[in-house]
Amino acid sequence: MLFRKFLFAVFAALVAFGPAHAYQGRNYAPVINGFNVEEVRRLSPGVELHFDMYGSPGGVATLRIDGATRNLNMTEVEPGQYSGTYTIGTHDRIRPESGVTANLRQGNQVATSLLRESLLATNAPRSQRGQLATQARVDRFDVQGSPELGPGNELRFMVAGTPGARVEVAIAGARGVFFLPEVRPGEYEAIYTIRNADRIDPGSRVTATLRADGRSVTSVLNRPLQSGGRADAPRQARYCTNCAVVEGVNVIEVSGNGNYLGTAGGAVVGGLLGSQVGSGSGRTAATVAGAVAGGLAGRNIQRNMNKEQRYEVVVRYSTSGATQTLQYDNDPGFRQGDRVRVSNGVLTRDQ
């Protein structure tokens, strides 16, 4: 009876240290597709700042505002849509130019996006908001379509127009709007990943609305969303072969694999405990079982002690649309939307 109890304890240890650890080690690739704020007329105590973020569903979304005394945890109100409201406190020192960072975590990976618009409304007093664009125009609205329009396929939208503006895209058959960050002055670009609930057709109406200085202009996309024909093929001449755009910078928490000392140390302790149980063959079996369980525990402790952070930069090539992940031991200094070049595995900014 005592031997059976001990074997059950060993089985419980295997369940605790095996599958659970394997689940925690799964890799996820969260993506932030849009991030915006409802602008306010003043930044004083009691004023509420409402934020919306669109990205991978099922994640944990948080916001950090420069000058704020606390972070904001966002709620997933619909699959892939996160909302949250920050009430400015008396000790906050939030300014119109304060940076706002959104983090979306899935598993042990994090996607990051920076707010590309001001916290103040464009009709706020000029002394608070500073110089903004005086007109709104859209010079170009384009899309790099997808051969299929089912869930998981990607559509890359590009808008050129007034710099320093806010651009949102609405797709017939998809809920909500999709925000395009400004990757360069006057150039807005982002990828929309089709969701399970979307009902997007090749001829779905797509509009881009650009807002600047209290004015807005809307442009209608004049090409199909589904690629495949010559007329729909991306214009390769506009891009260099090694040019890319940073889609995300993921912070990965890596656990060590343990070493001989960690594993053996646990095994010795487990074996000593097992040798105190039972007698004869029962004692021998308990000693072996204790060594196994102790070894697993020792290895798990060693892994937790060796945790460290690494960085992954995910880039998408302009010509082919293919993605590549480059790994760094330290923060490489790149952010989502940066234009870069990839040469022999080395990432540099595209000047």
N, C-alpha and C positions, 0 to 999 in steps of 0.2 A: 504493500500500500504506500509506504513512504517513497519507494522508488518511482511509482507511478506519479505521485504528486510532484516529484522533482522533474520528471520528464515533461509534465504539463507546464512547469515553470520555465523550462528551457524553450518549449514551443511558444509560450507567451513572449519571451525575450526575442525570439526570431521574428515574430510578427511586429513587435515594437520597433526593432532596429532595422528590419528589412524593408517591407513594402512602404512603410511610412517615410523612411528616408529616401526611397526611390521616387515616391510621389513628389517630395519636396525638391528633388533634383530635376524635375521636368523643365523643359525650356519653353518659354512663351515668347511671342513677338508682339507686344502691344503697339498700337499705332494711334496717334492723335490726328484726326482729320480736320478738326475745326475748333476754334477757341475764341470766344468773344465776351464782351461785357456790355451791359446796359449803361450807357454813359449818364452821368449826373451833372447837375449845374454847379455843385460845390462839393468840397471835400472836408466837411466839418463833422464833429461828433454827432452821432445819431443817424447820419446818412447811410443808406443801404446800397451796397454794390452787389448787383446780381450777375453771376457768371454762368455761362453755358459752355460745355465742352462736348465734342463729338469724337468718338474713337472706338476702340475695340470693346465689345460688351463684356460684362462680367469682371471688370477690373476694380481697383481701389484708386479713386481720384482725389488728389489734394492740391491745394493752391497755396503759394507763398507770395505775399505782397511786400515789396520793399517798404520799410517804415512801419509795418504793422507789428503788433505785439504778439500775434498768434497766427497759426495757419488755419486754413479753411478746409474742412472735409466735405466733399461733394457727394450728392446722392444720385444714384442711377435711376432716373425717373422713367426711362424707356430703355430698351436694349441699345447700348452704345451712346446714350445721351445722358450726360451728367449735369446737374444743376446745384448751385449753392449760393447763399447770400451772406456777405460779410457786412456787419454793422460797425461803422467806424467808432472807436472808443476815444475817450478823452486823452489817453496816453499814446495813441497812434500818431505817427508823423508821416502820413501818406500825402504825396505830392502828385501833380498831374503827370510828371515824368517818371514816377515810381514804376519799377519793373514788376511784372506779374508773371510768375512761373507756374505752369500746370504740370503735374506729374501723374502718370497713369501706370499703375503697377499691376502686373499679372505674374503670379509665381515669383521668381527671383529676378525678373527683368522690369525695367522702368523706361517708359517713353516720356520725353520732356518737350514742352512747347512754350514759347514766349508770346505774351500778348503783344500784338502788332498795332494796337490802337490806344488812344488816350483814354484815361478814365473820365475825363470831362467831356460834356457834350460840345458839339461844334458851335452852338449858340451861347456858350458860357461867356462871361466877361472876358475880353481880350487880355486883360491884365493877368488872368489865371491861365488861359489856354495858350498864349503866345501866338506866333504866326502859323496859320494853317493854309492849306491850298484854297484858292479863291474860285475855283471852277471844278466841275466834274465832267470827265470825258472818258470814253472807252475807245481806244484806237484799234484794238484787236481782241477778239474773243475766239479761242480755238480749243480743240480737244484732241487728245491722242486716244482714239477709240480702242475697243477690245474686240477680238474675234467672237467672243461669247458674252452675253449680258446676263449670265446667271450669277447666283450668290458667290462671292469671293473674287470675282473678276474686278479689274481696276480700270478707272477712267481718269486720265490726267488732264486737268483743265488749266488753261493759261489765259490770262487777261493782261493787256497792256493799256495803260491810261494814266490818269492823274496820280502823281506820287503822294505818299502819306495818307492814302484814303483807306476806306474799309470796303472790301469786296465780298459779296455773298452770291452763291449760285443756288438756284432752285431747279430741281429736275422733276418733271412730271412722272409720277409713279413712285417717287421716293418721298418720305415724310421729312419735314423740316427743311432747313437751308444748310448749305455747306460753305464754310468760310475759307477764303484763299489768303494765305499770309503773303506779305510783300517780301519776296526773296531778293529783289534789287529795287532801287528807286523806280517806281512806276511799273514794275513787273510783278505780277501776282501768279502764284502757281501752287497747285496741291493735287493730291490723288484722292479720289473717292472710291471706296471699296463697296461694291454692291452687297446689300444685306439680304437676308432670307425673305424678309417681308416686302422687299421692293418689287415693283412691277414695271420695270423699265423696258421700253421697246426701242428698236433702232431709230424710230422717228419721234421719240418722246421730246416734247418741247423743253428746252433748257434756256434759262435766262440768267444773266449776270447783272447784278446791281452794284454800282460803285457810288459810294457816298463820301462827299468831301465838303467841308465848310458849309454845312446846312443844305447842300444841294445834292441831287442824285441823278443818275442816268442809268437806263437799263438797255442792255443789248441782248438780242436773241441769237442763239447759236444757229448757224446756217449750214451745218453738215451733220450727217448721221453719227450716232454714238457707236455703231458697230463697224469695225474696220474689216478689211478683207480685199477690197478692190483697189485699183490703182488710185482712184480719186480719194480714197480714204487713207492711203499710206502716209506715214509721217514724212515730212520733208527733211530728209537726212542732211541736206547741204547746210542746214542752219546750225548743226551741232558738230563738235569735234568728237572723235571716236573715244577719247578717254575722259570726256567731260561728264560730270555727274552732279547730282544734288543730294545733300544729306537729308535722309528721310527720318532719321532718329538716332539718338545717342542713348544706349541702354547701359545702365549700371547693373552689373551682375555680381551677386554674392557667391563666391566660390568656397566650398568646403574642402579642406585637405583630405587626401585619401588615407591618412593615417600612416604610421610607419611600424617597423618591427617592435620598437619599444612600447608603443601604445597597445598593440595587439597582444604582445607577449606578456606585458605587465598585467593586463586584465585576465589573461588566461591563467597566470600563476595565482592571482587572488581567487579566481573562480575555482581552480583546482584545489587550493587549500581549504576553501569552504566545503567543497564536495567531499573531500577526504574525511570530514568530521561526521558525515551522515552514513548511517547503516553499517553493515559489516560484510565481509566476504565479497562475493561477486556484486552484491548491491552497492557496497562502498566503492568498488572499482568503477562501476557504471556511473555512479553519482559524481565521482571525481572527474571522469571524462566529460559528462554533461556540464558540470560546473565550469570546466576549462573552456568549453565551447561558448557557453553563455557569457562567461567573463571576458573571453576574447572579443566577442561582439560588442560588449559594453565598452571595453577599453578602446576598441577601434572607433566607436561612435564618439567617445569623449575626445579622442585625438582629432577627429574631423572637426568638431566644434571649436577646438582650440586653434585650428589652422585656417579659420575663415578669413577671407580677404575679398577686396573689391577689385573688379576689372571692368573695362569699358569696351563696348562694341559700337562701332560707327557703321550704320547701314546706309549705303549710297545706292542711288538708282541712276543708271546711265541714260543720257539724253537720247542717244541714237537708237538703242535697242530696247530700252525699258527694263533691261535686266537689273537685278539687284546684286550687291556684293557686301559682305560683312567683313570689316577689318577690326582686329582686336588690339587693345592697348592695355598695358599694365597701369598707366596713370591717365588722368583726364587729358584728352588730346586737344581740348580747347575748341572743338567744332560744335555747332549748334544746328538744330533742324532748320532747313532752308538754305544753308550755306552752299554756294556753288564751288565745286572742287574739281581737281584733276587727279586721276589715279595712274601712277607710273611705277611699274614693277612692285606693286603692293604698297607704295608710299603715297600718302594722301597729302596734297597741297591745295592751298586756296587758289581759285581761278580768278586771277586779277583782270 
